[in-house]
Amino acid sequence: MKNSILQFTWLDILDVLLVATLIYGLLKITSHTRAMQVLKGLGIIIVLAQFCELIGLSAVTWLLNYVINAGAVFLVILFQPELRRGLEKIGRGKIFDIAQLGGSENGDEVKLIEEIERAVLNMSIRKIGALMVFERKTGLRDVIESGTTLDAKISSELIENVFFPNSPMHDGAMILKNDKVVAAGCFLPLSDNKQISSELGTRHRAALGISEISDSIVLIVSEETGVISKAHEGTITRYIDRKALREILTDIFLGSKEKSVSIGTRIKRKVTRK
């Protein structure tokens, strides 16, 4: 053991540092993007392949190694935009800048719900087209970078001004997370679903497109009819009224917190109400 430690040279230290740096750079490139989810899955397959090789499952090991090799080529093709942006950052020397990670401060969720509800209903009445994407667990950094970064506190005035006809960002999507309008004027991937009604326009196709590849919840206001719709998990729900809108927004801002509350606390609440 002591001999092994003594044989650990400065070249070995450099080797470890370079590998760690490369892994860190890869995580920086893919963090808050769809690629991160795929890399997690690929990592699980690699670990599983090593385990199967260790216990002697040769057939399963061969199959998993084939998937890994094919997956590497598949990743390069699928995530060309992320790779291009990553290489551009390397060229600019920005890969290893310290990232400002973490969520913004939690505001009054009820106030946020009221602000968004007011803006959506006003735009519906005035038939102002809108496309609002609420980011959840799946990062949307690639989408955010396609638009204009705002990082502004959510308010009904801001939302309505962004989508006001002929404003510079009214045609794109708005990305919201926590209590912030993260970006506006963003481009979304259009859905290839052939079953979409011909009544639905580009906004609805874009909303479905982003909901098919992420866990985002999307609100759409039609500029032709003023109808409010919701897209989630590749499906669209139309004719959202005030009550349904409030329920959707409550689920976005308070749903995760409510789910984290213990069963005992929920029972205590019910008893207290009675």
Contacts in CASP RR format, 6 or more apart in sequence:
PFRMAT RR
TARGET T0000
AUTHOR 0000-0000-0000
METHOD contacts of the structure
MODEL  1
MKNSILQFTWLDILDVLLVATLIYGLLKITSHTRAMQVLKGLGIIIVLAQ
FCELIGLSAVTWLLNYVINAGAVFLVILFQPELRRGLEKIGRGKIFDIAQ
LGGSENGDEVKLIEEIERAVLNMSIRKIGALMVFERKTGLRDVIESGTTL
DAKISSELIENVFFPNSPMHDGAMILKNDKVVAAGCFLPLSDNKQISSEL
GTRHRAALGISEISDSIVLIVSEETGVISKAHEGTITRYIDRKALREILT
DIFLGSKEKSVSIGTRIKRKVTRK
21 96 0 8 1.000
24 96 0 8 1.000
25 95 0 8 1.000
25 96 0 8 1.000
26 39 0 8 1.000
27 36 0 8 1.000
28 95 0 8 1.000
28 96 0 8 1.000
28 99 0 8 1.000
29 35 0 8 1.000
29 82 0 8 1.000
29 83 0 8 1.000
29 85 0 8 1.000
29 86 0 8 1.000
29 89 0 8 1.000
29 95 0 8 1.000
30 36 0 8 1.000
30 39 0 8 1.000
30 79 0 8 1.000
30 82 0 8 1.000
31 99 0 8 1.000
31 101 0 8 1.000
31 141 0 8 1.000
32 139 0 8 1.000
32 140 0 8 1.000
32 141 0 8 1.000
33 79 0 8 1.000
33 82 0 8 1.000
33 139 0 8 1.000
33 140 0 8 1.000
33 141 0 8 1.000
33 142 0 8 1.000
34 79 0 8 1.000
34 138 0 8 1.000
34 139 0 8 1.000
34 142 0 8 1.000
34 213 0 8 1.000
34 214 0 8 1.000
35 75 0 8 1.000
35 79 0 8 1.000
35 82 0 8 1.000
36 139 0 8 1.000
37 138 0 8 1.000
38 75 0 8 1.000
38 78 0 8 1.000
38 79 0 8 1.000
39 75 0 8 1.000
42 68 0 8 1.000
42 71 0 8 1.000
42 75 0 8 1.000
45 64 0 8 1.000
45 67 0 8 1.000
45 68 0 8 1.000
46 68 0 8 1.000
48 64 0 8 1.000
49 61 0 8 1.000
49 64 0 8 1.000
49 65 0 8 1.000
49 68 0 8 1.000
52 60 0 8 1.000
52 61 0 8 1.000
52 64 0 8 1.000
53 61 0 8 1.000
76 83 0 8 1.000
81 142 0 8 1.000
82 142 0 8 1.000
85 142 0 8 1.000
85 145 0 8 1.000
86 95 0 8 1.000
89 95 0 8 1.000
103 177 0 8 1.000
103 178 0 8 1.000
104 177 0 8 1.000
104 178 0 8 1.000
104 179 0 8 1.000
104 180 0 8 1.000
105 179 0 8 1.000
106 178 0 8 1.000
106 179 0 8 1.000
107 179 0 8 1.000
109 253 0 8 1.000
109 254 0 8 1.000
109 257 0 8 1.000
112 154 0 8 1.000
112 179 0 8 1.000
112 249 0 8 1.000
112 253 0 8 1.000
113 246 0 8 1.000
113 249 0 8 1.000
113 250 0 8 1.000
113 253 0 8 1.000
113 254 0 8 1.000
115 154 0 8 1.000
115 155 0 8 1.000
115 156 0 8 1.000
115 159 0 8 1.000
116 132 0 8 1.000
116 154 0 8 1.000
116 156 0 8 1.000
116 159 0 8 1.000
116 176 0 8 1.000
116 249 0 8 1.000
117 242 0 8 1.000
117 245 0 8 1.000
117 246 0 8 1.000
117 249 0 8 1.000
118 156 0 8 1.000
119 156 0 8 1.000
119 157 0 8 1.000
119 159 0 8 1.000
119 160 0 8 1.000
120 130 0 8 1.000
120 132 0 8 1.000
120 159 0 8 1.000
120 219 0 8 1.000
120 221 0 8 1.000
120 228 0 8 1.000
120 245 0 8 1.000
121 242 0 8 1.000
121 245 0 8 1.000
122 128 0 8 1.000
122 156 0 8 1.000
122 160 0 8 1.000
123 129 0 8 1.000
123 130 0 8 1.000
123 159 0 8 1.000
123 160 0 8 1.000
123 163 0 8 1.000
123 221 0 8 1.000
123 226 0 8 1.000
124 221 0 8 1.000
124 226 0 8 1.000
124 227 0 8 1.000
124 228 0 8 1.000
125 226 0 8 1.000
127 222 0 8 1.000
127 223 0 8 1.000
127 224 0 8 1.000
127 225 0 8 1.000
127 226 0 8 1.000
128 160 0 8 1.000
128 163 0 8 1.000
128 164 0 8 1.000
128 165 0 8 1.000
128 221 0 8 1.000
128 223 0 8 1.000
129 163 0 8 1.000
129 170 0 8 1.000
129 203 0 8 1.000
129 220 0 8 1.000
129 221 0 8 1.000
129 222 0 8 1.000
129 223 0 8 1.000
129 226 0 8 1.000
130 159 0 8 1.000
130 163 0 8 1.000
130 174 0 8 1.000
130 203 0 8 1.000
130 219 0 8 1.000
130 220 0 8 1.000
130 221 0 8 1.000
131 172 0 8 1.000
131 173 0 8 1.000
131 174 0 8 1.000
131 188 0 8 1.000
131 203 0 8 1.000
131 206 0 8 1.000
131 207 0 8 1.000
131 218 0 8 1.000
131 219 0 8 1.000
131 220 0 8 1.000
131 221 0 8 1.000
132 159 0 8 1.000
132 173 0 8 1.000
132 174 0 8 1.000
132 176 0 8 1.000
132 218 0 8 1.000
132 219 0 8 1.000
132 220 0 8 1.000
133 140 0 8 1.000
133 143 0 8 1.000
133 173 0 8 1.000
133 174 0 8 1.000
133 175 0 8 1.000
133 176 0 8 1.000
133 186 0 8 1.000
133 188 0 8 1.000
133 207 0 8 1.000
133 210 0 8 1.000
133 216 0 8 1.000
133 217 0 8 1.000
133 218 0 8 1.000
134 176 0 8 1.000
134 177 0 8 1.000
134 216 0 8 1.000
134 217 0 8 1.000
134 218 0 8 1.000
134 219 0 8 1.000
134 252 0 8 1.000
135 175 0 8 1.000
135 176 0 8 1.000
135 177 0 8 1.000
135 182 0 8 1.000
135 214 0 8 1.000
135 216 0 8 1.000
136 214 0 8 1.000
136 215 0 8 1.000
136 216 0 8 1.000
136 217 0 8 1.000
136 252 0 8 1.000
137 215 0 8 1.000
138 213 0 8 1.000
138 214 0 8 1.000
138 215 0 8 1.000
138 216 0 8 1.000
139 214 0 8 1.000
140 175 0 8 1.000
140 210 0 8 1.000
140 214 0 8 1.000
140 216 0 8 1.000
143 173 0 8 1.000
143 175 0 8 1.000
143 183 0 8 1.000
143 186 0 8 1.000
143 187 0 8 1.000
143 188 0 8 1.000
143 210 0 8 1.000
144 175 0 8 1.000
144 182 0 8 1.000
144 183 0 8 1.000
144 186 0 8 1.000
146 185 0 8 1.000
146 186 0 8 1.000
146 187 0 8 1.000
147 169 0 8 1.000
147 172 0 8 1.000
147 183 0 8 1.000
147 184 0 8 1.000
147 185 0 8 1.000
147 186 0 8 1.000
147 187 0 8 1.000
148 168 0 8 1.000
148 169 0 8 1.000
148 183 0 8 1.000
148 184 0 8 1.000
148 185 0 8 1.000
149 182 0 8 1.000
149 183 0 8 1.000
150 158 0 8 1.000
150 180 0 8 1.000
150 181 0 8 1.000
150 182 0 8 1.000
150 183 0 8 1.000
150 184 0 8 1.000
151 180 0 8 1.000
151 181 0 8 1.000
151 182 0 8 1.000
151 183 0 8 1.000
152 158 0 8 1.000
152 180 0 8 1.000
152 181 0 8 1.000
153 179 0 8 1.000
153 180 0 8 1.000
153 181 0 8 1.000
154 176 0 8 1.000
154 179 0 8 1.000
154 180 0 8 1.000
154 181 0 8 1.000
158 181 0 8 1.000
159 174 0 8 1.000
159 181 0 8 1.000
161 167 0 8 1.000
162 169 0 8 1.000
162 170 0 8 1.000
162 174 0 8 1.000
162 181 0 8 1.000
162 184 0 8 1.000
162 185 0 8 1.000
163 170 0 8 1.000
163 174 0 8 1.000
163 221 0 8 1.000
164 170 0 8 1.000
169 184 0 8 1.000
169 185 0 8 1.000
171 185 0 8 1.000
172 184 0 8 1.000
172 185 0 8 1.000
172 186 0 8 1.000
172 187 0 8 1.000
172 188 0 8 1.000
173 184 0 8 1.000
173 185 0 8 1.000
173 186 0 8 1.000
173 187 0 8 1.000
173 188 0 8 1.000
173 206 0 8 1.000
173 210 0 8 1.000
173 218 0 8 1.000
174 181 0 8 1.000
174 183 0 8 1.000
174 184 0 8 1.000
174 185 0 8 1.000
174 186 0 8 1.000
175 181 0 8 1.000
175 182 0 8 1.000
175 183 0 8 1.000
175 184 0 8 1.000
175 186 0 8 1.000
176 182 0 8 1.000
188 206 0 8 1.000
188 207 0 8 1.000
188 209 0 8 1.000
188 210 0 8 1.000
189 206 0 8 1.000
189 209 0 8 1.000
189 210 0 8 1.000
189 213 0 8 1.000
190 202 0 8 1.000
190 205 0 8 1.000
190 206 0 8 1.000
190 209 0 8 1.000
191 205 0 8 1.000
191 206 0 8 1.000
191 208 0 8 1.000
191 209 0 8 1.000
191 212 0 8 1.000
191 234 0 8 1.000
193 208 0 8 1.000
193 212 0 8 1.000
193 234 0 8 1.000
196 204 0 8 1.000
196 205 0 8 1.000
196 208 0 8 1.000
196 236 0 8 1.000
200 236 0 8 1.000
203 220 0 8 1.000
203 222 0 8 1.000
203 223 0 8 1.000
204 220 0 8 1.000
204 222 0 8 1.000
204 229 0 8 1.000
204 231 0 8 1.000
204 236 0 8 1.000
207 218 0 8 1.000
207 220 0 8 1.000
207 229 0 8 1.000
207 231 0 8 1.000
207 236 0 8 1.000
208 231 0 8 1.000
208 234 0 8 1.000
208 235 0 8 1.000
208 236 0 8 1.000
209 231 0 8 1.000
209 234 0 8 1.000
210 216 0 8 1.000
210 218 0 8 1.000
210 231 0 8 1.000
211 217 0 8 1.000
211 218 0 8 1.000
211 231 0 8 1.000
211 232 0 8 1.000
211 233 0 8 1.000
211 234 0 8 1.000
211 235 0 8 1.000
212 233 0 8 1.000
212 234 0 8 1.000
215 233 0 8 1.000
216 232 0 8 1.000
217 230 0 8 1.000
217 231 0 8 1.000
217 232 0 8 1.000
217 248 0 8 1.000
217 251 0 8 1.000
217 252 0 8 1.000
218 230 0 8 1.000
218 231 0 8 1.000
218 232 0 8 1.000
219 228 0 8 1.000
219 229 0 8 1.000
219 230 0 8 1.000
219 240 0 8 1.000
219 245 0 8 1.000
219 248 0 8 1.000
220 228 0 8 1.000
220 229 0 8 1.000
220 230 0 8 1.000
220 231 0 8 1.000
221 227 0 8 1.000
221 228 0 8 1.000
221 229 0 8 1.000
222 228 0 8 1.000
222 229 0 8 1.000
227 238 0 8 1.000
227 239 0 8 1.000
227 240 0 8 1.000
228 239 0 8 1.000
228 240 0 8 1.000
228 241 0 8 1.000
228 245 0 8 1.000
229 236 0 8 1.000
229 237 0 8 1.000
229 238 0 8 1.000
229 239 0 8 1.000
229 240 0 8 1.000
230 236 0 8 1.000
230 237 0 8 1.000
230 240 0 8 1.000
230 248 0 8 1.000
231 237 0 8 1.000
240 248 0 8 1.000
END
